[in-house]
Amino acid sequence: MNWISDVVRPKIKTLFKREVPENLWIKCPDTGQMVFHKDVEANLYVIPGSNYHLRMTATNRLKAMFDEARWEAIPTPEVAIDPLKFRDEKRYVDRLRDAKAKTGMQDAVLVGVGEVEGQKTTIAVQDFEFMGGSLGMAAGEAIITGLDTARSRGTPFVLFVSSGGARMQEGILSLMQMPRTTVAVQRLRDAKLPYIVVLTNPTTGGVTASYAMLGDVHIAEPGALIGFAGPRVIEQTIREKLPPGFQRSEYLKDHGMVDMVVHRHDLKATIARLNGIMMRTPAVPAAEAKDEPEPEAPALEAAAE
């Protein structure tokens, strides 16, 4: 054994080895560009060069939307865990446990109430990281709770959608959330309160066939995949080549399926403006409120007199 090459050099390498976090750099799925993670995070998870919109977690969504990143978390009802005792490659309870450990969430939807440019608003966010944002009993209850909270507090309701569809491990119980959420949407509509849907990448399956397409206004993020069945399934079914950009936000806007495509940086201001129009309460951005000029000294003296 060579003591210099086999013992000394490995020890020296270990001594000066630098631990590099795995998520230090992010690769743009569109261009392959490597971007520093902190830069992407500061840019609301939009790749600076290509403007590609990465997925955001539910917590980051709420932080980006609410003024001063402050909101009241709305608790949601507990539901039966694994009512069908489902098992495929893994038990459903094990999949749920792994998803909870990975995301820190109890299920795929978070609900919060706070201010968006000074306007009280209820927001629910569907997180794709939790089992593909799939719609199960817990997610259905959370969305219904969000709709009912908005109705009881007299606020607009904004729903950020990101889902692969219904959760197959819950079978018919998952599919029943489609009519249940539809009824809750109708109750909000009867109360004459706004319901704004933000479609993010991806929005597919039974979610698209229910509450995701029942909003008063439908906003889509750039490049988001939106549809019931995926493009590959459609091509195999109809045996025809689909047009470029089919089922993407811009294509759907051009064909009247969504009302507007809005960059993530402009979402908060756009939603606040829409809420102000529909609630007849104009939004006042926090930045503008702080920038208002102070009265001059003579005016203050006159007021004091």
HELIX and SHEET records of a PDB file:
HELIX    1   1 TRP A    3  TRP A    3  1                                   1    
HELIX    2   2 ILE A    4  VAL A    8  3                                   5    
HELIX    3   3 ARG A    9  LEU A   15  1                                   7    
HELIX    4   4 HIS A   37  ALA A   42  1                                   6    
HELIX    5   5 ALA A   58  MET A   65  1                                   8    
HELIX    6   6 ASP A   67  ALA A   69  5                                   3    
HELIX    7   7 TYR A   92  THR A  103  1                                  12    
HELIX    8   8 MET A  131  GLY A  133  5                                   3    
HELIX    9   9 MET A  137  ARG A  153  1                                  17    
HELIX   10  10 MET A  168  GLU A  170  5                                   3    
HELIX   11  11 GLY A  171  LEU A  175  1                                   5    
HELIX   12  12 GLN A  177  ASP A  190  1                                  14    
HELIX   13  13 GLY A  205  VAL A  207  5                                   3    
HELIX   14  14 TYR A  211  MET A  213  5                                   3    
HELIX   15  15 PRO A  231  ILE A  238  1                                   8    
HELIX   16  16 SER A  249  ASP A  254  1                                   6    
HELIX   17  17 ARG A  264  ASP A  266  5                                   3    
HELIX   18  18 LEU A  267  MET A  279  1                                  13    
HELIX   19  19 ALA A  286  ASP A  291  1                                   6    
HELIX   20  20 ALA A  297  ALA A  304  1                                   8    
SHEET    1   A 2 TRP A  25  LYS A  27  0                                        
SHEET    2   A 2 MET A  34  PHE A  36 -1                                        
SHEET    1   B 7 GLU A  72  ALA A  73  0                                        
SHEET    2   B 7 VAL A 109  VAL A 116 -1                                        
SHEET    3   B 7 GLN A 119  GLN A 126 -1                                        
SHEET    4   B 7 PHE A 157  SER A 163  1                                        
SHEET    5   B 7 TYR A 195  THR A 203  1                                        
SHEET    6   B 7 VAL A 217  ALA A 220  1                                        
SHEET    7   B 7 MET A 260  VAL A 261  1                                        
END                                                                             
